[in-house]
Amino acid sequence: MENILLGFANAFKFVNLVAAFLSVAVGIVIGSLPGLSAAMGVALLIPITFGMPAETALIALAGVYCGAMYGGSISAILLHTPGTSSAAATAIDGYQMTLKGQAGKALATATIASFIGGILSSVALYTLSPPLASLALKFGPAEYFWLSIFGLTIIAGVSAKSMLKGLISGALGLVLSTIGMDPMLGIPRFTFGNNGLLQGLPFTATLIGLFSMSQVLLLAEKKIKDLKGSREVKDKVYLSKDEIKRITPVSLWSAIIGIVVGILPGAGGTIASFIGYNEAKRFTKDKEAFGTGIIEGVAGPEAANNAVTGGSLIPTLTLGIPGNSVTAILLGGLVIQGLRPGPDLFTIHGKTTYTFFAGFVIVNILMLILGLFAVRLFAKVSKVSDAVLIPIIFALSVIGSYAISNNMLDVWVMFIFGIVGYFVKKFNLNSAAIVLALILGPIGETGLRRTLIMHKGNYMALFGSTISWVLIGISVLSLMTPVIMSIIEKKKSKAN
């Protein structure tokens, strides 16, 4: 308790508050721009933090991280263009709310849900670091294989209209995930002789193509016109007490999911957001409204992906195992400041660590204040006509894709997947399912093949741990839930 109080006393120093405020603002801007990810923002900030005190530097890095995670929802809701990959699930219902003239309500929902997720992940930093880090340490290749299988079962949840089309979309994503180096043999696969594809498809460029450039093509297909009627923000930028009550349980449950997913190295905010969306749909009465614009569809993924921020820091700080690409960069920032992950952070460097934890709480509070204060300004973007919107999205897509690695290959990949995304939407396939399978494919393949190599081809090794059986059970339950819920709904309709 003494360390916690000392941490807050240090975090409330003027220099730390200024660093938190400015970094959150910068993070929101970075997150709202397609292609400028949280990882990029943290990486760009690290050189600036060289001369800062360790506490101030870590708070600034956390501010960009949290701000960017939230900022991705802004363009996802207003433009159907996820600023970060973690906001892909938010775009499903968020953009539909914008089309219905409820952009303000959608943005307010995203802000509040993001705050709930971030604050709960702050609590996890304080209370759950040692036991949950120990759990993550027990995950081996077999457990990661079943984790990916569980993730793939979520395709059933994100495929609202057609299970068959959802499975086709998932299969397409799995095929695309095989592009690049064989993870075990180091042999190029489906690279067409292009060395730029040895690391696989550039993920952010692929995402921008599927969600952003495809939208440009769809808008260009229509007659360019002023969309003030359909995109004007007529509603007030706030939620009623009843609406807050509606999203609170969804946000709390999704935040817990996000914390757990964040702790598992390699899982990340994108997976958490889709799980959050799926769980929000599963536990909401009005399931048919999902995909048409519903606040629970925004609250679920936003609470989950923002909870990943704190969750991913737990294995990073305690074990030196980055939870995702952002914390891998942040780990470099720790080393630069002369800090090593492990028990010493909580003993020798306890003052710095608990100041960072307190700063993390302050960052999330500032994110809420900044989000609500500026949300009406962000909502004005939704009034832009297609004549202006098309070149803006086009330019941001090209610049964002190129900025990732200063490589024109990423731009061409973005264009290709823009065309793919166009036909995906035309044939009512599921872009979200493609992205989910694209992420989970390598995790599952690597886990499966490593397990078989370690145990000389013995498939029973996949069933050798309690964690594996728990994940198998959850996967079966996830697959059966849509069927069970369908049977229950049919019985209710017959009874009525």
C-alpha positions in Angstrom: 0.0 0.0 0.0 2.9 2.3 0.8 4.3 1.8 -2.7 0.9 2.4 -4.3 0.4 5.7 -2.5 4.0 6.8 -3.3 3.4 5.9 -6.9 0.3 8.1 -7.1 2.1 11.0 -5.4 4.9 10.8 -8.0 2.5 10.4 -10.9 0.7 13.6 -9.9 3.8 15.6 -10.3 3.3 18.4 -12.9 5.8 17.0 -15.4 4.2 13.6 -15.3 0.7 15.0 -15.7 1.8 17.1 -18.7 3.5 14.0 -20.3 0.3 11.9 -19.7 -2.0 14.6 -21.3 0.2 15.2 -24.3 0.9 11.6 -25.0 -2.7 10.5 -24.8 -3.7 13.3 -27.2 -0.9 12.2 -29.6 -2.0 8.6 -29.2 -5.6 9.4 -30.1 -4.5 11.2 -33.2 -2.1 8.4 -34.3 -4.8 5.7 -33.6 -7.4 7.5 -35.6 -5.2 7.6 -38.7 -5.3 4.4 -40.8 -1.9 2.7 -40.9 -0.4 4.6 -37.9 -0.6 1.9 -35.3 0.0 2.0 -31.6 3.2 0.2 -32.1 4.4 2.8 -34.6 3.4 5.6 -32.1 5.3 4.0 -29.2 8.3 3.4 -31.5 8.4 7.0 -32.7 8.2 8.3 -29.1 11.0 6.2 -27.6 13.8 8.4 -29.0 12.1 11.4 -27.5 12.1 9.7 -24.0 15.8 9.2 -23.9 16.5 12.2 -21.7 13.3 11.9 -19.5 13.2 10.4 -16.0 12.2 6.8 -16.1 8.8 7.4 -14.6 7.9 10.2 -17.0 9.2 8.2 -20.0 7.1 5.1 -19.1 3.9 7.2 -18.5 4.4 8.9 -21.9 4.8 5.6 -23.6 1.7 4.2 -21.8 -0.3 7.4 -22.9 0.5 6.8 -26.6 -0.4 3.1 -26.2 -3.8 3.7 -24.5 -4.6 6.7 -26.6 -3.9 4.9 -29.9 -6.0 1.9 -28.9 -9.0 4.1 -28.2 -8.3 6.4 -31.2 -8.6 3.5 -33.6 -12.4 3.4 -32.9 -12.9 7.0 -34.1 -12.2 6.4 -37.8 -13.7 2.9 -37.5 -17.0 4.4 -36.4 -17.0 7.5 -38.6 -15.4 6.2 -41.8 -15.6 2.4 -41.5 -11.8 2.7 -41.6 -10.2 1.1 -38.5 -7.4 3.3 -37.4 -5.8 0.3 -35.8 -6.3 -3.4 -36.4 -7.8 -3.7 -32.9 -10.7 -1.5 -34.0 -11.8 -3.8 -36.9 -14.6 -5.4 -34.8 -15.8 -1.9 -33.7 -16.4 -0.9 -37.3 -19.1 -3.5 -37.8 -21.8 -1.9 -35.6 -20.1 1.5 -35.1 -20.3 2.5 -38.8 -23.9 1.3 -39.0 -24.7 3.6 -36.2 -23.1 6.5 -38.0 -25.2 5.7 -41.1 -28.3 5.9 -38.9 -27.3 9.3 -37.6 -26.0 8.0 -34.2 -22.3 8.7 -34.6 -22.2 10.7 -31.4 -23.8 7.9 -29.4 -21.4 5.4 -31.0 -18.4 7.5 -30.1 -19.6 8.1 -26.6 -20.1 4.3 -26.2 -16.6 3.6 -27.5 -15.1 6.2 -25.1 -16.9 5.0 -22.0 -16.3 1.3 -22.8 -12.6 2.0 -23.6 -12.3 3.7 -20.2 -13.9 0.8 -18.4 -11.5 -1.7 -20.1 -8.5 0.5 -19.4 -9.3 1.0 -15.7 -10.0 -2.7 -15.1 -6.7 -3.6 -16.8 -5.1 -1.1 -14.4 -6.5 -3.0 -11.5 -5.1 -6.2 -13.1 -1.7 -4.6 -13.1 -1.8 -4.0 -9.4 -3.5 -7.3 -8.3 -3.1 -10.0 -10.8 0.4 -9.7 -12.2 2.1 -12.6 -10.4 -0.6 -15.4 -10.7 -1.7 -14.5 -14.2 1.9 -14.2 -15.4 2.5 -17.7 -14.0 -0.5 -19.0 -16.0 0.9 -17.5 -19.2 4.2 -19.2 -18.5 2.5 -22.6 -18.5 1.3 -22.2 -22.1 3.3 -24.4 -24.4 2.9 -25.2 -28.2 -0.1 -27.5 -27.6 -1.9 -24.9 -25.6 -1.4 -22.3 -28.2 -2.7 -24.6 -30.8 -6.0 -25.1 -28.9 -6.1 -21.3 -28.2 -6.1 -20.7 -31.9 -8.8 -23.3 -32.4 -10.9 -21.6 -29.8 -10.3 -18.3 -31.6 -11.4 -19.8 -34.9 -14.7 -21.0 -33.4 -15.5 -17.3 -32.9 -16.0 -17.1 -36.7 -19.4 -18.6 -35.9 -20.2 -15.6 -33.8 -19.0 -12.8 -36.2 -20.9 -14.4 -39.1 -24.3 -13.0 -38.3 -26.2 -13.8 -41.5 -24.7 -17.0 -43.0 -22.6 -19.6 -41.2 -21.5 -21.1 -44.6 -20.2 -17.7 -45.9 -18.5 -17.2 -42.5 -16.7 -20.5 -42.9 -15.7 -19.7 -46.5 -14.3 -16.4 -45.2 -12.4 -18.1 -42.5 -11.0 -20.7 -44.9 -9.8 -17.8 -47.2 -8.1 -16.2 -44.2 -6.3 -19.5 -43.3 -5.1 -19.9 -46.8 -3.7 -16.4 -46.9 -2.0 -17.0 -43.5 0.2 -19.6 -45.1 2.0 -17.0 -47.3 5.6 -16.5 -46.2 8.3 -18.6 -44.6 7.4 -22.0 -43.3 7.6 -21.5 -39.5 9.5 -24.8 -38.9 11.5 -25.5 -42.1 12.3 -22.0 -43.2 11.1 -22.7 -46.8 9.3 -19.9 -48.7 5.6 -20.6 -49.4 3.4 -18.9 -52.0 5.7 -15.8 -52.1 5.9 -15.9 -56.0 9.7 -15.2 -55.7 9.1 -11.9 -53.9 11.4 -11.5 -50.9 9.0 -8.9 -49.4 6.5 -11.6 -48.7 8.9 -13.9 -46.7 7.5 -12.6 -43.4 4.0 -13.1 -44.7 1.4 -10.6 -45.9 2.0 -7.1 -44.4 -0.8 -7.3 -41.9 -1.6 -3.6 -41.6 -1.6 -3.0 -45.3 -3.9 -6.0 -45.8 -6.2 -4.7 -43.1 -6.3 -1.2 -44.7 -7.1 -2.8 -48.0 -9.9 -5.0 -46.7 -11.6 -2.3 -44.7 -10.5 1.1 -46.2 -9.7 0.8 -49.9 -12.7 -1.5 -50.4 -14.9 1.2 -48.9 -13.4 3.7 -51.4 -14.3 1.4 -54.3 -17.9 1.0 -52.9 -18.3 4.7 -52.5 -16.9 5.4 -55.9 -19.3 2.9 -57.4 -22.2 5.1 -56.3 -23.0 8.5 -57.6 -20.9 11.0 -55.7 -23.2 13.1 -53.6 -23.5 15.0 -50.4 -24.5 12.6 -47.5 -25.5 15.2 -45.0 -28.8 13.5 -44.5 -27.5 10.0 -43.7 -24.3 11.0 -41.9 -25.3 14.1 -40.0 -24.9 13.7 -36.3 -28.4 14.6 -35.0 -28.1 12.9 -31.7 -26.4 14.3 -28.6 -23.0 12.9 -27.7 -23.9 11.2 -24.5 -25.6 8.0 -23.2 -28.7 7.9 -21.1 -28.7 6.1 -17.8 -30.5 3.1 -19.3 -27.9 2.9 -22.1 -25.1 3.0 -19.7 -26.8 0.2 -17.8 -27.0 -1.8 -21.0 -23.3 -1.5 -21.9 -21.9 -1.8 -18.4 -22.2 -5.6 -18.0 -21.0 -6.1 -21.6 -18.0 -3.8 -21.0 -17.1 -5.4 -17.7 -17.2 -9.0 -19.1 -15.4 -8.0 -22.3 -12.7 -6.1 -20.2 -12.0 -9.3 -18.2 -11.7 -11.2 -21.5 -9.3 -8.5 -22.8 -7.1 -8.7 -19.7 -6.7 -12.5 -20.1 -6.1 -12.3 -23.8 -3.6 -9.5 -23.2 -1.6 -11.7 -20.8 -1.3 -14.4 -23.4 1.8 -13.5 -25.5 1.0 -13.0 -29.1 -2.8 -12.9 -28.8 -3.2 -9.1 -29.0 -6.0 -6.5 -29.2 -7.5 -7.7 -32.5 -8.3 -11.2 -31.2 -9.6 -9.7 -27.9 -11.9 -7.2 -29.8 -13.5 -10.0 -31.9 -13.9 -12.2 -28.8 -15.5 -9.2 -27.0 -17.8 -8.6 -30.0 -18.8 -12.3 -30.0 -19.5 -12.4 -26.3 -21.5 -9.2 -26.4 -23.7 -10.7 -29.1 -24.0 -14.0 -27.2 -25.2 -12.4 -24.0 -27.4 -9.7 -25.5 -31.1 -10.4 -26.0 -31.4 -8.5 -29.3 -29.0 -10.7 -31.3 -30.6 -9.9 -34.6 -29.7 -6.2 -34.2 -25.9 -7.0 -34.2 -24.4 -5.8 -37.5 -27.1 -3.2 -38.0 -25.9 -0.7 -35.4 -26.2 -1.4 -31.7 -24.3 0.1 -28.8 -23.4 -3.3 -27.3 -21.6 -4.1 -30.6 -19.4 -1.1 -30.0 -19.0 -1.5 -26.2 -17.9 -5.2 -26.4 -14.8 -4.9 -28.7 -13.8 -1.5 -27.3 -13.7 -2.6 -23.7 -11.8 -5.8 -24.7 -9.1 -4.2 -26.9 -8.5 -1.4 -24.4 -8.2 -3.9 -21.5 -5.5 -5.6 -23.5 -3.2 -2.6 -22.7 -2.9 -3.5 -19.1 -3.1 -7.2 -19.6 -0.2 -7.3 -22.1 2.0 -5.3 -19.7 1.7 -8.1 -17.0 4.0 -10.7 -18.7 6.2 -7.9 -20.1 7.0 -6.5 -16.7 7.1 -9.7 -14.7 8.6 -12.2 -17.1 10.1 -10.1 -19.9 7.7 -11.7 -22.4 6.0 -9.1 -24.5 2.2 -9.6 -24.9 2.2 -7.9 -28.3 4.2 -5.8 -30.7 3.6 -2.6 -28.7 4.8 -4.1 -25.4 7.8 -5.5 -27.3 8.8 -2.0 -28.2 8.0 -0.8 -24.7 10.2 -3.5 -23.4 13.0 -1.8 -25.3 12.1 1.5 -23.6 12.5 -0.2 -20.2 16.0 -1.5 -21.1 17.0 1.9 -22.4 16.0 3.3 -19.0 18.2 0.7 -17.2 15.2 -1.4 -16.0 15.1 -5.1 -16.4 11.8 -7.1 -16.2 11.4 -9.4 -13.3 11.1 -9.3 -9.5 13.6 -6.4 -9.3 10.9 -4.1 -10.8 8.7 -4.6 -7.8 11.5 -4.4 -5.2 14.6 -2.4 -6.2 12.8 -0.3 -8.7 9.4 -0.4 -6.9 9.1 3.4 -6.9 9.4 3.6 -10.7 7.1 0.7 -11.3 4.3 1.8 -9.0 4.6 5.4 -10.4 4.1 3.8 -13.8 1.1 1.9 -12.6 -0.4 5.1 -11.2 0.4 6.9 -14.4 -1.4 4.2 -16.3 -4.6 4.9 -14.2 -4.2 8.7 -14.9 -3.7 8.0 -18.6 -7.0 6.2 -18.8 -8.8 9.0 -16.9 -7.4 11.6 -19.3 -8.4 9.4 -22.2 -12.0 9.5 -21.0 -11.9 13.3 -20.5 -10.2 14.0 -23.8 -12.5 11.5 -25.6 -15.7 13.0 -24.3 -14.5 16.6 -24.7 -13.4 16.1 -28.3 -15.9 13.6 -29.5 -18.2 16.1 -31.0 -15.3 17.5 -33.0 -14.5 14.0 -34.3 -18.1 13.4 -35.1 -18.1 16.3 -37.6 -16.0 14.1 -39.9 -19.1 12.1 -40.5 -20.7 15.1 -42.3 -18.1 15.0 -45.1 -19.6 14.2 -48.5 -18.3 11.3 -50.6 -16.7 13.7 -53.0 -14.3 14.7 -50.2 -14.3 11.4 -48.3 -13.1 9.3 -51.2 -9.8 11.1 -51.8 -9.2 11.5 -48.1 -9.6 7.7 -47.4 -7.6 6.9 -50.5 -4.7 9.2 -49.5 -4.7 8.0 -45.9 -4.7 4.4 -47.1 -1.8 4.9 -49.4 0.2 7.0 -47.0 -0.6 4.7 -44.1 0.4 1.5 -46.0 3.7 3.1 -47.2 4.5 4.5 -43.8 4.6 1.0 -42.2 8.0 0.1 -43.7 8.6 2.7 -46.5 8.0 -0.1 -49.0 5.9 0.2 -52.1 5.1 -3.6 -51.8 2.8 -2.7 -48.9 0.9 -0.2 -51.0 0.4 -2.8 -53.8 -0.8 -5.4 -51.2 -3.2 -2.8 -49.9 -4.6 -2.2 -53.4 -5.0 -5.9 -54.1 -6.8 -6.5 -50.8 -8.9 -3.4 -51.5 -10.2 -5.2 -54.6 -10.6 -8.5 -52.6 -12.5 -6.6 -49.9 -14.8 -5.0 -52.5 -15.8 -8.5 -53.8 -16.0 -9.8 -50.2 -18.6 -7.2 -49.5 -20.4 -7.7 -52.8 -20.8 -11.4 -52.2 -21.8 -10.8 -48.5 -18.7 -12.7 -47.2 -17.2 -11.6 -43.9 -14.1 -9.4 -43.8 -13.9 -9.9 -40.0 -13.7 -13.7 -40.3 -10.9 -13.3 -42.9 -8.9 -11.1 -40.5 -9.4 -13.4 -37.6 -8.3 -16.5 -39.5 -5.3 -14.5 -40.9 -4.1 -13.8 -37.3 -4.8 -17.2 -35.8 -3.6 -19.4 -38.7 0.2 -19.0 -37.9 -0.4 -19.4 -34.2 -2.3 -22.7 -34.7 0.1 -24.0 -37.3 3.2 -23.3 -35.3 1.7 -24.7 -32.1 0.6 -27.9 -33.8 3.9 -28.6 -35.7 6.1 -27.8 -32.7 4.1 -30.2 -30.5 4.4 -33.0 -33.1 8.1 -32.4 -33.5 8.8 -32.3 -29.8 6.8 -35.6 -29.3 7.9 -37.4 -32.5 4.6 -37.2 -34.2 2.5 -38.3 -31.3 -0.9 -36.5 -31.6 -1.9 -37.5 -28.1 0.6 -34.9 -26.9 -2.0 -32.3 -27.9 -4.2 -33.6 -25.1 -1.6 -33.8 -22.4 -2.4 -30.9 -20.2 -5.3 -29.6 -18.1 -5.1 -26.2 -19.9 -5.5 -28.0 -23.3 -8.7 -29.8 -22.1 -10.1 -26.5 -20.7 -9.5 -24.8 -24.1 -11.0 -27.8 -25.9 -14.1 -27.6 -23.7 -14.5 -23.9 -24.3 -14.1 -24.4 -28.0 -16.8 -27.0 -28.2 -19.1 -24.8 -26.1 -18.4 -21.9 -28.4 -19.3 -24.0 -31.4 -22.4 -25.4 -29.8 -23.7 -22.1 -28.4 -25.2 -20.7 -31.7 -27.0 -24.0 -32.2 -28.2 -24.1 -28.6 -29.4 -20.5 -28.7 -31.2 -21.1 -32.0 -33.1 -24.1 -30.4 -34.0 -22.0 -27.4 -35.2 -19.1 -29.6 -37.3 -21.5 -31.7 -38.9 -22.9 -28.5 -39.6 -19.4 -27.3 -41.2 -18.4 -30.6 -43.4 -21.5 -30.6 -44.4 -20.8 -27.0 -45.4 -17.3 -27.9 
